[in-house]
Every structure is written in structure tokens, then in C-alpha cells.
Amino acid sequence: MKKVIFIYILFLVNLSRMLLGGDLPVIKLKNVDDKEYTNMNFIKSEFVCIIFYSNHCRVSQQFEFAIKEIAKKFQESNSTIVVVSPNNENAIIPDELAYSDLSDGFDDMKKRYLQRQFNFPFLYDGRKQTLSTSLQASTTPQAFLFNQERKLIYNGRIGDYNEPKNLEKSDLLRVYIEARHKNREFLKTKVHGSSIKSSRNLEIAEQVKRRYSKEKVTIREIEKPTLEFYLEFGTKNPSIFYLWETTDTNSRENLLALSEIYKIFRKRGFKLYTFCIGSSKENALMCLKQAQLSSINFYIPGKDITPLTQFIPPNSRSVTPLTVFLGTNKKIILSLIGKIKKQEIKKHLVDKLK
């Protein structure tokens, strides 16, 4: 009976928050500067806005310009914008990362903060998700605006999804300007973007990863004419041609990196071709299976790699491991020998797959 009463009271509290707006919750989260950020950091601010944003969410990315510009206007009028990353990064499936070179982990947040030159605190709530739960946030991006009394006066989108950079169409900015000059009733608008991933989504993500791990990995022999054919006609979409030997210093690490990249971007049209030389086909297949690399894999009998030699960087003392990243019309985006730079390739792919 006590449990039923408690649930009913909790329901009434949440209902009042939805109808009337709620109080600003306690904030105690880690900022990208590794310092703890709390309500005391903005105790003298007139208004406070919390925006839930995630690195991998393309709608969040589209509103980055608007968030930065609105943050400037807040700062000019003694108010504060705090941006919070709410996702449990382990609950994101690979396909959902196909629009970003970075995931939502704390280290990647630091990189995005520097990469985009953010001008606001960027807090991590992905582990315990205390703040997103308190505010019942569901989506990124989503804004919560609190007035001088720290009452919620706005819950919704940042602006027009068709014109994300148009500040004149920003619902958040409009409500803020109105509220600074008169009392503003609570307003809620629809939000669109990526659903927030919590610990409840971990099992789904694990199921997808297990399914990917069971994909069939094959390898077949290829002759010079067929290799030339793939180089000529296999680059209608951004493609990587990877030449390797099982004895390469970075062989295992490179195959694992390529496997991750392939699973993330393949549904957007990315193609990956691997070519193994200098080993038996059986050994090559074993390495590919260990990396769960279910791309288009070939074994070159002998060492005739003439069609690929044009891509070997000048002054290179080795021909493997060679990574050639080609855009449409065989335009060379990247060509390197050695360890694969995973984030660099992801960044190129995000750009080329637009």
C-alpha cells in the first residue's frame, strides 16, 4: 500500500512539473575541464538554460551554431547556458554513430569541445543520468529554460529544424527575450532528434553487436585484372582499399579499426576492400575472423600488386600495411603506410558521405 501511495505522489509531482513547470534540479556533474560543475557556478545568473546535446546526433550538430550564438546573448545579459551530454555511450549501436567522427564518451566530449570551440560548460551525465532523469529529458537536442526564481518556463526545441542557424526562428531565444521583459507562462514544444540512450538500452546495443559478430567472414583469391576492375568501378561511393600482410606490425589493430569503421558507415554507402599478400589464404581468413571483418576481402596469390603501387606514399620503405581512402571518381583523400588513424578516417567519411 505504501508503495502505491509513493508512486501516486511521484505521479502528481511529475504532472505538476509538466503543467506548471518545475524547479531547477540539483546539478553536480563533471565538466570537460575535469572540474565539478554545480548550481553554485551560476548562482548570480538571471536565467539558466540547460540544453541536452550529443556528439553523435546530427540534429544536435545542426544546432551547434545556434547554441553558441544564443550562449553569447545569454552571457551578455548575465544569464547562463549549460550543455549536457546525457547518453550512456555503451548503449549506442554502431549505425547511430554514422554521422559523427566522435561518440558520446567523456574523452570524445573533450575533443568535440575543442574541435567546435564551444563557449559554454559541457557536462557529462551519461553514467548515472541524474539530470536528464530529473528533467525527464527524452531527446537531443532539447532545451530547458529556468527564470530568476529557477522555475521552468520552457521545455522544447532550440529552433526551426528546417533553418537551424536562423536565430529569428529560435523558439528558445524568443521565449528568453520575452521572459526578460515580462512574466512568461510555461511553454512546451515538440522536439526532434535522437532519443537519449540509458542503461535500459544497453541490452539492445549488445544484441546488435552480437549479431554483427556472427556475420559471415569470407576471403577469395583475386587476380590483377579483377583488382583493376574494383579500382576503376568500386569507387562510386567513398571507399577504402587496404593492402596488408598477416605479419604487419599493426595488422591486428588495423583490422579491428577497419571492422569498427565498416560496421558504422556501411549503411550509408561506404565500401571497404581488403587485400592480403605474403601469407596463406587460411591465415588471412583467420585474422579477418578474429577482427570480425565482414567486408569484401581478397587474397592476392604471389605479390603482384601493380594496380595499387600508384597509391604508395613517396619514400616509403614498405608497401604494407597500405590504407588508401578514395572518394568518388578515384580522388585520393588519404594514403598512408602504417597504423590506421581511426578518427581521421571517420572525420573524412562524415564529410564525404554528406
C-alpha positions as CSV (number, residue, x, y, z in Angstrom):
1,M,0.0,0.0,0.0
2,K,2.8,2.4,0.9
3,K,4.4,1.7,-2.5
4,V,1.2,2.5,-4.3
5,I,0.9,5.8,-2.4
6,F,4.5,6.7,-3.2
7,I,4.0,6.0,-6.9
8,Y,0.9,8.2,-6.8
9,I,2.7,11.1,-5.2
10,L,5.5,10.8,-7.6
11,F,3.0,10.9,-10.5
12,L,1.4,14.1,-9.1
13,V,4.8,15.7,-8.7
14,N,5.7,14.9,-12.3
15,L,2.3,16.0,-13.5
16,S,2.7,19.4,-11.8
17,R,6.1,19.8,-13.4
18,M,4.6,19.2,-16.8
19,L,1.7,21.6,-16.3
20,L,3.3,24.4,-14.4
21,G,7.0,24.0,-15.0
22,G,9.3,22.7,-12.3
23,D,12.2,23.8,-10.1
24,L,15.8,23.6,-11.3
25,P,17.2,20.3,-10.1
26,V,20.5,19.9,-8.2
27,I,23.4,19.8,-10.7
28,K,26.6,18.0,-9.8
29,L,28.3,16.9,-12.9
30,K,31.8,16.8,-14.4
31,N,32.7,19.5,-16.9
32,V,35.2,18.8,-19.8
33,D,37.8,20.8,-17.8
34,D,37.6,17.8,-15.3
35,K,36.2,20.1,-12.7
36,E,32.9,19.5,-10.9
37,Y,30.1,21.9,-12.1
38,T,27.2,22.7,-9.7
39,N,24.4,25.2,-9.2
40,M,26.8,27.4,-7.4
41,N,28.6,28.1,-10.7
42,F,25.6,30.2,-11.9
43,I,24.1,31.4,-8.6
44,K,24.3,35.0,-9.8
45,S,22.9,34.3,-13.2
46,E,19.5,35.8,-14.1
47,F,18.2,32.9,-16.3
48,V,19.6,29.4,-16.7
49,C,19.2,27.2,-19.7
50,I,20.1,23.5,-19.8
51,I,20.5,22.0,-23.3
52,F,20.8,18.3,-23.8
53,Y,23.1,17.6,-26.7
54,S,25.0,14.6,-28.0
55,N,28.1,14.3,-30.2
56,H,26.7,11.6,-32.5
57,C,23.3,13.3,-33.0
58,R,23.2,15.0,-36.4
59,V,20.3,17.3,-35.3
60,S,22.4,18.4,-32.3
61,Q,25.3,19.1,-34.7
62,Q,23.0,21.2,-36.9
63,F,22.1,23.4,-34.0
64,E,25.7,23.9,-32.7
65,F,25.9,27.4,-34.4
66,A,22.7,28.5,-32.8
67,I,23.6,27.2,-29.4
68,K,26.9,29.1,-29.5
69,E,25.2,32.3,-30.7
70,I,22.5,32.1,-28.1
71,A,25.1,31.4,-25.4
72,K,26.8,34.7,-26.3
73,K,23.5,36.5,-25.9
74,F,22.9,34.9,-22.6
75,Q,26.3,35.9,-21.4
76,E,25.8,39.5,-22.4
77,S,22.7,39.7,-20.2
78,N,24.1,37.9,-17.2
79,S,22.5,34.5,-17.9
80,T,23.9,31.0,-18.4
81,I,23.6,28.2,-20.9
82,V,24.8,24.8,-19.8
83,V,25.1,22.0,-22.3
84,V,24.8,18.4,-21.1
85,S,25.7,15.1,-22.8
86,P,23.1,12.6,-21.4
87,N,23.9,9.4,-23.3
88,N,25.3,6.2,-21.9
89,E,27.8,5.8,-24.8
90,N,27.8,2.0,-24.4
91,A,24.1,1.9,-25.3
92,I,24.6,3.4,-28.7
93,I,24.5,1.0,-31.6
94,P,27.2,1.3,-34.4
95,D,24.7,2.5,-37.1
96,E,23.8,5.5,-34.9
97,L,27.3,6.8,-35.0
98,A,27.4,7.2,-38.8
99,Y,27.0,11.0,-38.7
100,S,29.9,11.8,-36.4
101,D,33.6,11.1,-36.0
102,L,33.1,11.0,-32.2
103,S,30.9,9.1,-29.8
104,D,29.4,10.4,-26.5
105,G,32.1,9.3,-24.0
106,F,33.8,11.9,-21.8
107,D,37.1,11.8,-23.7
108,D,35.2,12.4,-27.0
109,M,33.3,15.2,-25.4
110,K,36.6,16.9,-24.7
111,K,37.6,16.5,-28.3
112,R,34.4,17.9,-29.6
113,Y,34.6,20.9,-27.2
114,L,38.0,21.8,-28.7
115,Q,37.1,20.9,-32.2
116,R,34.0,23.1,-32.3
117,Q,35.3,25.8,-29.9
118,F,32.3,25.6,-27.6
119,N,31.7,28.7,-25.5
120,F,29.7,27.1,-22.7
121,P,30.2,24.4,-20.0
122,F,29.9,20.9,-21.4
123,L,28.9,18.4,-18.8
124,Y,28.8,14.6,-18.8
125,D,25.6,12.9,-17.4
126,G,26.0,9.6,-19.3
127,R,26.8,7.3,-16.4
128,K,24.1,8.0,-13.8
129,Q,21.9,10.3,-15.9
130,T,20.7,12.1,-12.8
131,L,20.0,15.4,-14.5
132,S,18.3,14.0,-17.6
133,T,16.1,11.8,-15.4
134,S,15.2,14.7,-13.1
135,L,14.1,16.8,-16.1
136,Q,12.5,13.8,-17.9
137,A,14.5,14.7,-21.0
138,S,13.9,12.4,-23.9
139,T,15.8,13.7,-26.9
140,T,18.9,15.5,-28.0
141,P,18.8,18.4,-28.6
142,Q,16.3,19.6,-26.0
143,A,16.3,22.8,-24.1
144,F,15.0,23.6,-20.5
145,L,14.9,27.3,-19.6
146,F,14.5,28.5,-16.0
147,N,13.7,32.0,-14.9
148,Q,15.0,34.2,-12.0
149,E,13.1,32.0,-9.4
150,R,14.5,28.9,-11.1
151,K,11.1,27.9,-12.3
152,L,10.9,26.0,-15.6
153,I,9.3,28.3,-18.3
154,Y,10.3,26.5,-21.4
155,N,10.9,22.9,-22.5
156,G,11.4,22.1,-26.1
157,R,13.3,22.6,-29.3
158,I,16.0,25.2,-29.9
159,G,14.6,26.4,-33.2
160,D,13.3,25.6,-36.6
161,Y,14.6,22.3,-37.8
162,N,14.5,23.5,-41.4
163,E,16.6,26.5,-40.6
164,P,18.7,25.6,-37.6
165,K,21.1,28.6,-38.0
166,N,18.2,31.1,-38.2
167,L,18.1,32.8,-34.8
168,E,15.0,34.7,-35.7
169,K,13.2,31.4,-35.8
170,S,14.6,30.2,-32.5
171,D,11.8,29.3,-30.0
172,L,14.3,29.2,-27.2
173,L,15.7,32.7,-27.9
174,R,12.2,34.2,-28.4
175,V,11.0,32.8,-25.0
176,Y,14.1,34.0,-23.3
177,I,13.8,37.6,-24.6
178,E,10.1,37.7,-23.7
179,A,10.7,36.4,-20.2
180,R,13.3,39.1,-19.5
181,H,10.8,41.8,-20.1
182,K,7.6,40.3,-18.6
183,N,6.3,37.2,-16.8
184,R,6.3,34.3,-19.1
185,E,4.0,31.3,-18.8
186,F,5.3,27.8,-19.2
187,L,5.6,26.7,-22.8
188,K,6.4,23.2,-24.2
189,T,7.2,22.5,-27.8
190,K,7.8,19.2,-29.7
191,V,11.4,18.1,-30.0
192,H,13.0,16.1,-32.8
193,G,16.4,14.4,-32.8
194,S,18.0,11.3,-31.2
195,S,16.5,9.5,-28.3
196,I,18.5,9.6,-25.1
197,K,20.3,6.3,-24.6
198,S,20.2,5.0,-21.0
199,S,21.2,1.8,-19.3
200,R,17.9,0.4,-20.4
201,N,19.2,0.4,-24.0
202,L,22.4,-1.5,-23.1
203,E,20.9,-4.9,-23.9
204,I,19.7,-3.8,-27.3
205,A,23.1,-2.4,-28.2
206,E,24.7,-5.7,-27.0
207,Q,22.3,-7.8,-29.1
208,V,23.1,-5.8,-32.2
209,K,26.9,-6.1,-31.6
210,R,26.5,-9.9,-31.0
211,R,24.6,-10.1,-34.3
212,Y,27.3,-8.2,-36.1
213,S,30.0,-10.5,-34.5
214,K,28.3,-13.5,-36.1
215,E,28.3,-12.2,-39.6
216,K,30.0,-14.4,-42.2
217,V,33.6,-13.5,-42.9
218,T,34.9,-14.7,-46.3
219,I,38.0,-14.3,-48.4
220,R,38.6,-15.2,-52.1
221,E,41.5,-15.0,-54.5
222,I,41.8,-12.1,-56.8
223,E,43.9,-11.6,-60.0
224,K,45.3,-8.4,-61.4
225,P,42.5,-7.7,-63.9
226,T,39.8,-8.0,-61.2
227,L,41.8,-5.8,-58.9
228,E,42.0,-3.2,-61.6
229,F,38.2,-3.5,-62.1
230,Y,37.5,-2.8,-58.5
231,L,39.8,0.2,-58.5
232,E,38.0,1.5,-61.6
233,F,34.4,0.8,-60.7
234,G,34.4,0.2,-57.0
235,T,34.7,3.9,-56.0
236,K,31.2,5.3,-56.8
237,N,31.0,5.7,-53.0
238,P,33.8,6.7,-50.6
239,S,35.9,3.5,-50.4
240,I,39.0,2.2,-48.6
241,F,41.4,-0.2,-50.2
242,Y,43.5,-1.9,-47.6
243,L,46.7,-3.9,-48.5
244,W,48.1,-6.0,-45.7
245,E,50.1,-8.9,-44.6
246,T,49.4,-11.0,-41.5
247,T,53.0,-10.2,-40.2
248,D,52.5,-6.4,-40.3
249,T,53.3,-4.7,-37.0
250,N,49.9,-3.1,-36.8
251,S,47.9,-5.9,-38.5
252,R,45.6,-6.8,-35.7
253,E,45.0,-3.2,-34.6
254,N,44.3,-2.0,-38.1
255,L,41.8,-4.8,-38.9
256,L,39.9,-4.1,-35.7
257,A,39.8,-0.4,-36.5
258,L,38.6,-1.1,-40.0
259,S,36.0,-3.5,-38.7
260,E,34.6,-0.8,-36.4
261,I,34.6,1.8,-39.2
262,Y,32.9,-0.6,-41.6
263,K,30.1,-1.5,-39.3
264,I,29.4,2.2,-38.5
265,F,29.3,3.6,-42.0
266,R,28.4,0.7,-44.4
267,K,24.7,1.5,-44.4
268,R,25.5,5.0,-45.7
269,G,27.2,3.5,-48.8
270,F,30.8,3.2,-47.6
271,K,32.8,0.4,-49.2
272,L,35.8,-1.5,-47.8
273,Y,38.0,-3.8,-49.7
274,T,40.9,-5.7,-48.1
275,F,43.8,-7.4,-50.0
276,C,46.1,-9.8,-48.2
277,I,49.5,-10.8,-49.6
278,G,52.5,-12.7,-48.4
279,S,50.6,-15.3,-46.4
280,S,48.4,-18.3,-46.8
281,K,44.7,-17.6,-47.5
282,E,43.8,-19.7,-44.4
283,N,46.0,-17.5,-42.1
284,A,44.5,-14.4,-43.7
285,L,40.9,-15.6,-43.1
286,M,41.7,-16.5,-39.5
287,C,42.9,-12.9,-38.9
288,L,39.8,-11.5,-40.6
289,K,37.5,-13.6,-38.5
290,Q,39.3,-12.6,-35.3
291,A,38.6,-9.0,-36.2
292,Q,35.0,-9.8,-37.3
293,L,35.7,-8.0,-40.6
294,S,32.8,-9.0,-42.9
295,S,33.8,-6.6,-45.7
296,I,34.8,-7.6,-49.2
297,N,38.1,-9.5,-48.6
298,F,40.6,-10.7,-51.1
299,Y,43.8,-12.8,-51.1
300,I,46.4,-12.0,-53.8
301,P,48.4,-15.1,-54.7
302,G,52.0,-14.0,-55.3
303,K,52.9,-10.4,-54.8
304,D,51.7,-8.6,-58.0
305,I,50.1,-5.5,-56.6
306,T,50.9,-3.3,-59.5
307,P,47.4,-1.6,-59.6
308,L,47.9,-0.4,-56.0
309,T,51.5,0.7,-56.3
310,Q,50.4,4.1,-57.6
311,F,49.0,4.9,-54.1
312,I,52.1,4.0,-52.1
313,P,53.4,7.2,-50.5
314,P,56.8,8.5,-51.8
315,N,59.9,7.5,-50.0
316,S,58.1,4.6,-48.2
317,R,60.3,1.7,-47.2
318,S,57.4,-0.7,-47.1
319,V,54.3,-1.5,-49.2
320,T,52.1,-2.8,-46.3
321,P,50.0,-2.0,-44.4
322,L,48.7,0.4,-47.0
323,T,45.5,2.3,-46.5
324,V,44.1,4.1,-49.5
325,F,40.9,6.2,-49.0
326,L,39.3,7.1,-52.3
327,G,36.4,9.5,-52.8
328,T,34.2,9.4,-55.9
329,N,36.0,9.5,-59.2
330,K,39.0,7.9,-57.6
331,K,40.0,11.1,-55.9
332,I,42.7,10.3,-53.3
333,I,41.5,11.5,-49.9
334,L,44.1,9.7,-47.8
335,S,47.0,7.3,-48.5
336,L,49.3,6.1,-45.7
337,I,51.6,3.3,-44.6
338,G,51.4,2.0,-41.0
339,K,48.9,2.4,-38.2
340,I,45.4,3.5,-39.2
341,K,44.3,6.8,-37.7
342,K,40.7,5.8,-36.9
343,Q,39.3,9.2,-36.0
344,E,40.8,10.9,-39.1
345,I,39.2,8.3,-41.3
346,K,35.8,8.8,-39.5
347,K,36.1,12.5,-39.9
348,H,36.7,12.2,-43.7
349,L,33.8,9.8,-44.0
350,V,31.4,12.1,-42.2
351,D,32.4,14.8,-44.6
352,K,32.3,12.8,-47.8
353,L,29.0,11.0,-47.0
354,K,27.0,14.2,-46.7
